[in-house]
C-alpha cells in the first residue's frame, strides 16, 4: 500500500509554501541573511513543534518566515518543495502564499512573488509538475490590509488563479472579507477560503454564500451540519482536507478519529493535502499513508481521493481529463493485481 500511494499520480491543492520551510533550511537562510534564531539547533526547532492549537502553530510559523528575505530564498524554498513533490508523484500543485507575512516586515511583494513563481516555472520544465498560485489573505488582519495586498497583486493577476483566506479562524469569519473577495472576483480571480477547521459550520456557509468560493480548505466541521453536508454533496464543492495537520493542531484527538473516510463515503469531493508539511510531520504521501493506515482506506478509496484531487483542481477540463486518465490507468492495474 505504501508503494501504491507513493507512485499514485496526485494533485496537491492545500499547501502553504511558507509551511514547507524545513528546520535545516531555516538555519541555512538565517545564516545567509544574518538573522538570529531563538533556537540553538535543528533538534530544538523540532522540539518546538508541539502545538496546542492553530494559534500556537501560527506563532512559530510566522517566526520561521522571518528568514525569508531575498528572491533567492523564496526560490530555494519553493524548489525544495517541488523536489519533494516530484519524488511523491505529485503531477499538479496549487500553492498558497502569504504576501502579508512578508510585506508587513518590509519585504516587497515582488520579491516573494518572483522567487516562488520562477521556481514553479522551472519545476514545470524539470519535473513536469503543473502549478497554480493562490494569493492568501491573513484573516487576523483587517480587510483594508487585504485590499492593499490585492492592489499589489493586480499587475501579476494573470499568473495567479485565485485568492484565499487563512490564518487564525476563531473570531475572524469569512464575512469580514466579503468586499475584498467581491473585488477579487471582479478582477477575474477564483476564490477559496479556510473554513470549518477550528471555526464552526456557519463559517463554511459564509464562505459559500458571501465569498462565493469554488472549494473549501479544511471543512472537516461540516460533519456537524447535515444540511451543509447535503449541499456539499449536491454541488460537489470540494474540501481540501489535511489529515496530519488536523491531528497535530488537535482538531481530532487521533488519526483514527478523523472523519475523512466518512466524508468520502457520503459522496463529498474530499481530497488529501499536506497543509504545512514541515511543521506537521509529512508531505502528501505521508498524509495519504497515515489516513489509510488509521482509517483502513481501501485502494478504491485511495483511488477516489486521487481522482478527486484533479477534479477539484483549477486546471482546464482537458488537463483534468488527461491526469484523471493517468490515475485510472495506474489504479486500474494496481487494484486488479
KOLPAMAR-495577 format. One record per residue (C-alpha): x, y, z; residue in one letter. Coordinates in steps of 0.05 Angstrom, whole numbers, padded with zeros to 5 digits. Each point is the difference from the previous one (the first is absolute). Example, Ala and Ser with C-alpha at 12.3 -4.5 7.8 and 13.67 -1.06 7.14 Angstrom:
site X=00246	Y=-00090	Z=00156	code=a
site X=00027	Y=00069	Z=-00013	code=s
END
This chain:
site X=00000	Y=00000	Z=00000	code=x
site X=00057	Y=00048	Z=00016	code=x
site X=00030	Y=-00010	Z=-00070	code=x
site X=-00070	Y=00006	Z=-00031	code=x
site X=-00009	Y=00068	Z=00034	code=x
site X=00070	Y=00024	Z=-00014	code=x
site X=-00006	Y=-00011	Z=-00075	code=x
site X=-00073	Y=00021	Z=-00006	code=x
site X=-00009	Y=00060	Z=-00046	code=x
site X=-00029	Y=00055	Z=00044	code=x
site X=-00013	Y=00074	Z=00006	code=x
site X=00013	Y=00042	Z=00062	code=x
site X=-00050	Y=00057	Z=00009	code=x
site X=00013	Y=00024	Z=00071	code=x
site X=00073	Y=00016	Z=00011	code=x
site X=00029	Y=00063	Z=00032	code=x
site X=00068	Y=00010	Z=-00030	code=x
site X=00025	Y=00034	Z=00063	code=x
site X=-00022	Y=-00063	Z=00037	code=x
site X=00051	Y=-00042	Z=-00038	code=x
site X=00058	Y=00035	Z=00034	code=x
site X=00040	Y=-00058	Z=00030	code=x
site X=00041	Y=00015	Z=00062	code=x
site X=00065	Y=-00013	Z=-00038	code=x
site X=-00018	Y=00052	Z=-00052	code=x
site X=-00023	Y=00048	Z=00055	code=x
site X=00071	Y=-00001	Z=00029	code=x
site X=00032	Y=00004	Z=-00069	code=x
site X=-00041	Y=00062	Z=-00019	code=x
site X=00010	Y=00031	Z=00069	code=x
site X=00075	Y=-00005	Z=-00011	code=x
site X=-00005	Y=00026	Z=-00072	code=x
site X=-00040	Y=00061	Z=00023	code=x
site X=00035	Y=00011	Z=00067	code=x
site X=-00062	Y=-00012	Z=00042	code=x
site X=00002	Y=-00024	Z=00072	code=x
site X=-00047	Y=-00058	Z=00014	code=x
site X=-00027	Y=-00015	Z=00070	code=x
site X=00024	Y=-00072	Z=-00008	code=x
site X=00068	Y=-00031	Z=00010	code=x
site X=-00009	Y=-00059	Z=-00047	code=x
site X=-00044	Y=-00036	Z=-00050	code=x
site X=-00022	Y=-00049	Z=00054	code=x
site X=-00021	Y=00058	Z=00045	code=x
site X=-00043	Y=00028	Z=-00056	code=x
site X=-00034	Y=-00067	Z=-00009	code=x
site X=-00012	Y=-00004	Z=00075	code=x
site X=-00039	Y=00065	Z=-00006	code=x
site X=-00048	Y=-00033	Z=-00048	code=x
site X=-00047	Y=-00023	Z=00055	code=x
site X=-00062	Y=00040	Z=-00013	code=x
site X=-00060	Y=00011	Z=00045	code=x
site X=-00044	Y=00029	Z=-00055	code=x
site X=00002	Y=00041	Z=-00064	code=x
site X=00023	Y=00063	Z=00036	code=x
site X=00060	Y=-00033	Z=00032	code=x
site X=00021	Y=-00026	Z=-00068	code=x
site X=-00008	Y=00068	Z=-00034	code=x
site X=00046	Y=00033	Z=00051	code=x
site X=00058	Y=-00046	Z=-00022	code=x
site X=-00021	Y=00001	Z=-00073	code=x
site X=00005	Y=00076	Z=-00005	code=x
site X=00065	Y=-00001	Z=00040	code=x
site X=00030	Y=-00050	Z=-00049	code=x
site X=-00020	Y=00044	Z=-00059	code=x
site X=00047	Y=00055	Z=00025	code=x
site X=00059	Y=-00035	Z=-00034	code=x
site X=-00031	Y=00010	Z=-00068	code=x
site X=00031	Y=00065	Z=-00024	code=x
site X=00024	Y=-00004	Z=-00072	code=x
site X=-00031	Y=-00024	Z=-00065	code=x
site X=00050	Y=-00057	Z=00002	code=x
site X=-00026	Y=-00023	Z=00067	code=x
site X=-00071	Y=-00006	Z=-00026	code=x
site X=00026	Y=-00036	Z=-00062	code=x
site X=00040	Y=-00049	Z=00042	code=x
site X=-00059	Y=-00013	Z=00046	code=x
site X=-00047	Y=-00014	Z=-00058	code=x
site X=00051	Y=-00042	Z=-00037	code=x
site X=00011	Y=-00045	Z=00061	code=x
site X=-00075	Y=-00012	Z=00003	code=x
site X=-00003	Y=-00017	Z=-00074	code=x
site X=00056	Y=-00050	Z=00007	code=x
site X=-00038	Y=-00035	Z=00056	code=x
site X=-00065	Y=00004	Z=-00039	code=x
site X=00032	Y=-00031	Z=-00061	code=x
site X=00027	Y=-00058	Z=00042	code=x
site X=-00072	Y=-00014	Z=00022	code=x
site X=-00029	Y=00004	Z=-00071	code=x
site X=-00038	Y=00065	Z=00011	code=x
site X=-00021	Y=00018	Z=-00071	code=x
site X=-00033	Y=00066	Z=00016	code=x
site X=00003	Y=00048	Z=00059	code=x
site X=-00038	Y=00062	Z=00020	code=x
site X=00042	Y=00040	Z=00048	code=x
site X=-00020	Y=00052	Z=00051	code=x
site X=00046	Y=00057	Z=00017	code=x
site X=-00010	Y=00052	Z=00055	code=x
site X=00027	Y=00067	Z=-00026	code=x
site X=-00022	Y=00037	Z=00062	code=x
site X=00046	Y=-00041	Z=00045	code=x
site X=00057	Y=00028	Z=-00042	code=x
site X=-00022	Y=00070	Z=-00019	code=x
site X=-00016	Y=00015	Z=00073	code=x
site X=00074	Y=-00009	Z=00016	code=x
site X=00025	Y=00042	Z=-00058	code=x
site X=00009	Y=-00053	Z=-00054	code=x
site X=-00028	Y=00023	Z=-00067	code=x
site X=-00059	Y=-00038	Z=-00029	code=x
site X=00040	Y=-00009	Z=-00064	code=x
site X=00058	Y=-00033	Z=00037	code=x
site X=-00043	Y=-00057	Z=00027	code=x
site X=-00042	Y=-00006	Z=-00063	code=x
site X=00058	Y=-00003	Z=-00049	code=x
site X=00039	Y=-00052	Z=00039	code=x
site X=-00059	Y=-00046	Z=00007	code=x
site X=-00026	Y=00009	Z=-00071	code=x
site X=00068	Y=-00012	Z=-00033	code=x
site X=00009	Y=-00064	Z=00039	code=x
site X=-00069	Y=-00024	Z=-00022	code=x
site X=00018	Y=00013	Z=-00072	code=x
site X=00066	Y=-00037	Z=00007	code=x
site X=-00036	Y=-00057	Z=00035	code=x
site X=-00046	Y=-00008	Z=-00059	code=x
site X=00060	Y=-00004	Z=-00046	code=x
site X=00040	Y=-00049	Z=00041	code=x
site X=-00052	Y=-00043	Z=00035	code=x
site X=-00062	Y=00009	Z=-00043	code=x
site X=-00039	Y=00025	Z=00060	code=x
site X=-00054	Y=00050	Z=-00021	code=x
site X=-00016	Y=00053	Z=00052	code=x
site X=-00045	Y=00058	Z=00017	code=x
site X=00011	Y=00055	Z=00051	code=x
site X=-00052	Y=00022	Z=00052	code=x
site X=00007	Y=00067	Z=00036	code=x
site X=-00023	Y=-00009	Z=00071	code=x
site X=-00024	Y=00056	Z=00046	code=x
site X=00015	Y=-00004	Z=00074	code=x
site X=-00067	Y=00001	Z=00036	code=x
site X=00027	Y=00026	Z=00066	code=x
site X=00017	Y=00065	Z=-00036	code=x
site X=-00050	Y=00051	Z=-00026	code=x
site X=-00039	Y=-00001	Z=-00065	code=x
site X=00033	Y=00067	Z=-00018	code=x
site X=00068	Y=-00035	Z=00005	code=x
site X=-00027	Y=-00056	Z=-00045	code=x
site X=-00022	Y=00053	Z=-00051	code=x
site X=00071	Y=00029	Z=00001	code=x
site X=00029	Y=-00069	Z=-00014	code=x
site X=-00049	Y=-00013	Z=-00056	code=x
site X=00021	Y=00066	Z=-00032	code=x
site X=00073	Y=-00022	Z=00003	code=x
site X=-00019	Y=-00066	Z=-00034	code=x
site X=-00039	Y=00029	Z=-00058	code=x
site X=00061	Y=00010	Z=-00047	code=x
site X=00011	Y=-00076	Z=00006	code=x
site X=-00072	Y=-00023	Z=00000	code=x
site X=00007	Y=-00039	Z=-00065	code=x
site X=00048	Y=-00046	Z=00037	code=x
site X=-00044	Y=-00012	Z=00061	code=x
site X=-00062	Y=-00043	Z=-00003	code=x
site X=-00035	Y=00019	Z=00064	code=x
site X=-00001	Y=00036	Z=00066	code=x
site X=-00008	Y=-00036	Z=00066	code=x
site X=-00008	Y=00014	Z=00074	code=x
site X=00043	Y=-00031	Z=00055	code=x
site X=00030	Y=00012	Z=00069	code=x
site X=-00038	Y=00001	Z=00067	code=x
site X=-00071	Y=-00021	Z=-00014	code=x
site X=-00032	Y=00012	Z=00068	code=x
site X=-00032	Y=00068	Z=00003	code=x
site X=00017	Y=00016	Z=-00073	code=x
site X=-00061	Y=-00024	Z=-00041	code=x
site X=00001	Y=00001	Z=-00076	code=x
site X=-00052	Y=00056	Z=00001	code=x
site X=00055	Y=00047	Z=00025	code=x
site X=00030	Y=-00004	Z=-00071	code=x
site X=-00062	Y=00001	Z=-00044	code=x
site X=00017	Y=00065	Z=-00036	code=x
site X=00072	Y=-00017	Z=-00017	code=x
site X=-00022	Y=-00068	Z=-00027	code=x
site X=-00053	Y=00036	Z=-00042	code=x
site X=00055	Y=00043	Z=-00028	code=x
site X=00046	Y=-00059	Z=-00012	code=x
site X=-00054	Y=-00037	Z=-00039	code=x
site X=-00013	Y=00062	Z=-00041	code=x
site X=00074	Y=00000	Z=-00018	code=x
site X=-00006	Y=-00072	Z=-00025	code=x
site X=00024	Y=-00039	Z=00060	code=x
site X=-00033	Y=-00064	Z=00023	code=x
site X=-00010	Y=-00005	Z=00076	code=x
site X=00014	Y=-00050	Z=00055	code=x
site X=00000	Y=00006	Z=00076	code=x
site X=00022	Y=-00037	Z=00061	code=x
site X=-00063	Y=-00016	Z=00039	code=x
site X=-00025	Y=-00052	Z=00047	code=x
site X=00068	Y=-00019	Z=00028	code=x
site X=-00006	Y=00032	Z=00069	code=x
site X=-00059	Y=00044	Z=-00020	code=x
site X=-00072	Y=-00025	Z=-00001	code=x
site X=-00040	Y=-00025	Z=-00060	code=x
site X=-00030	Y=00071	Z=-00005	code=x
site X=00068	Y=00023	Z=-00025	code=x
site X=-00005	Y=-00050	Z=-00057	code=x
site X=-00069	Y=00027	Z=-00018	code=x
site X=00027	Y=00071	Z=00001	code=x
site X=00058	Y=-00020	Z=-00046	code=x
site X=-00049	Y=-00031	Z=-00049	code=x
site X=-00055	Y=00053	Z=00003	code=x
site X=00041	Y=00064	Z=00009	code=x
site X=00069	Y=-00015	Z=-00029	code=x
site X=-00027	Y=-00044	Z=-00056	code=x
site X=00056	Y=-00050	Z=00009	code=x
site X=00014	Y=-00056	Z=-00050	code=x
site X=00025	Y=-00045	Z=00055	code=x
site X=00009	Y=-00002	Z=00076	code=x
site X=00068	Y=-00008	Z=00032	code=x
site X=-00006	Y=-00049	Z=00058	code=x
site X=-00076	Y=-00002	Z=00010	code=x
site X=00003	Y=-00060	Z=00048	code=x
site X=-00051	Y=00031	Z=00047	code=x
site X=-00053	Y=-00004	Z=-00055	code=x
site X=-00016	Y=-00067	Z=00032	code=x
site X=-00037	Y=00038	Z=00055	code=x
site X=-00052	Y=00028	Z=-00049	code=x
site X=-00041	Y=-00051	Z=-00039	code=x
site X=-00029	Y=00053	Z=-00047	code=x
site X=00070	Y=00024	Z=-00016	code=x
site X=00022	Y=-00071	Z=-00015	code=x
site X=-00058	Y=-00009	Z=-00048	code=x
site X=00017	Y=00066	Z=-00034	code=x
site X=00074	Y=-00018	Z=-00007	code=x
site X=-00020	Y=-00066	Z=-00032	code=x
site X=-00052	Y=00031	Z=-00045	code=x
site X=00045	Y=00056	Z=-00025	code=x
site X=00064	Y=-00042	Z=00003	code=x
site X=00037	Y=00056	Z=00035	code=x
site X=00068	Y=-00031	Z=00016	code=x
site X=00032	Y=-00003	Z=00069	code=x
site X=00076	Y=00004	Z=00002	code=x
site X=00012	Y=-00043	Z=00062	code=x
site X=00067	Y=-00002	Z=00036	code=x
site X=00001	Y=-00062	Z=00046	code=x
site X=00067	Y=00008	Z=00035	code=x
site X=-00012	Y=00074	Z=00011	code=x
site X=-00068	Y=-00014	Z=00031	code=x
site X=00030	Y=-00049	Z=00050	code=x
site X=00061	Y=00044	Z=00016	code=x
site X=-00045	Y=00060	Z=00013	code=x
site X=-00048	Y=-00041	Z=00043	code=x
site X=-00060	Y=00006	Z=-00047	code=x
site X=-00003	Y=-00076	Z=00010	code=x
site X=00030	Y=-00037	Z=00059	code=x
site X=00030	Y=-00053	Z=-00045	code=x
site X=00001	Y=-00020	Z=-00073	code=x
site X=-00047	Y=-00057	Z=00017	code=x
site X=-00053	Y=00052	Z=00018	code=x
site X=00008	Y=00040	Z=-00064	code=x
site X=-00063	Y=00005	Z=-00042	code=x
site X=00034	Y=-00003	Z=-00069	code=x
site X=-00028	Y=-00069	Z=-00015	code=x
site X=-00070	Y=00021	Z=00021	code=x
site X=00002	Y=00062	Z=-00044	code=x
site X=00025	Y=-00041	Z=-00059	code=x
site X=-00053	Y=-00053	Z=00009	code=x
site X=-00055	Y=00052	Z=00004	code=x
site X=00018	Y=00020	Z=-00071	code=x
site X=00036	Y=00065	Z=00017	code=x
site X=00058	Y=00019	Z=-00046	code=x
site X=00052	Y=-00008	Z=00055	code=x
site X=00075	Y=00006	Z=-00016	code=x
site X=00064	Y=-00013	Z=00039	code=x
site X=00053	Y=00053	Z=00008	code=x
site X=00059	Y=00018	Z=00046	code=x
site X=-00016	Y=00072	Z=00021	code=x
site X=00067	Y=00018	Z=00034	code=x
site X=00040	Y=-00064	Z=-00007	code=x
site X=00064	Y=00022	Z=00034	code=x
site X=-00039	Y=00015	Z=00064	code=x
site X=-00049	Y=-00057	Z=-00001	code=x
site X=00045	Y=-00060	Z=-00014	code=x
site X=-00014	Y=-00019	Z=-00071	code=x
site X=-00010	Y=00019	Z=-00073	code=x
site X=-00057	Y=-00024	Z=-00042	code=x
site X=00019	Y=-00074	Z=-00004	code=x
site X=00009	Y=-00003	Z=00076	code=x
site X=-00070	Y=00030	Z=00007	code=x
site X=-00030	Y=-00052	Z=-00045	code=x
site X=00038	Y=-00055	Z=00037	code=x
site X=-00019	Y=00024	Z=00070	code=x
site X=-00073	Y=00005	Z=-00019	code=x
site X=00000	Y=-00067	Z=-00037	code=x
site X=00031	Y=-00036	Z=00059	code=x
site X=-00043	Y=00030	Z=00055	code=x
site X=-00066	Y=00000	Z=-00039	code=x
site X=00011	Y=-00065	Z=-00038	code=x
site X=-00010	Y=00034	Z=-00067	code=x
site X=-00006	Y=-00048	Z=-00058	code=x
site X=00037	Y=00007	Z=-00066	code=x
site X=-00067	Y=00020	Z=-00030	code=x
site X=-00007	Y=00057	Z=00051	code=x
site X=00072	Y=00022	Z=-00012	code=x
site X=-00015	Y=00000	Z=-00074	code=x
site X=-00061	Y=00044	Z=00012	code=x
site X=00040	Y=00049	Z=00041	code=x
site X=00052	Y=00007	Z=-00055	code=x
site X=-00053	Y=00007	Z=-00053	code=x
site X=-00035	Y=00053	Z=00042	code=x
site X=00066	Y=00039	Z=00006	code=x
site X=00001	Y=00012	Z=-00075	code=x
site X=-00075	Y=00010	Z=-00006	code=x
site X=00004	Y=00054	Z=00055	code=x
site X=00059	Y=00036	Z=-00032	code=x
site X=-00004	Y=00064	Z=-00040	code=x
site X=00030	Y=-00034	Z=-00061	code=x
site X=-00037	Y=00007	Z=-00067	code=x
site X=-00046	Y=-00059	Z=-00016	code=x
site X=00047	Y=-00032	Z=-00051	code=x
site X=00058	Y=-00001	Z=00050	code=x
site X=-00045	Y=-00029	Z=00054	code=x
site X=-00022	Y=-00055	Z=-00048	code=x
site X=00071	Y=-00017	Z=-00019	code=x
site X=00023	Y=-00005	Z=00073	code=x
site X=-00061	Y=-00038	Z=00023	code=x
site X=00013	Y=-00050	Z=-00056	code=x
site X=00070	Y=-00009	Z=00029	code=x
site X=-00031	Y=-00016	Z=00068	code=x
site X=-00051	Y=-00047	Z=-00032	code=x
site X=00055	Y=-00038	Z=-00037	code=x
site X=00046	Y=-00003	Z=00061	code=x
site X=-00054	Y=-00021	Z=00049	code=x
site X=-00034	Y=-00047	Z=-00049	code=x
site X=00062	Y=-00041	Z=-00005	code=x
site X=00018	Y=00006	Z=00073	code=x
site X=-00069	Y=-00018	Z=00026	code=x
site X=-00006	Y=-00059	Z=-00047	code=x
site X=00066	Y=-00028	Z=00024	code=x
END
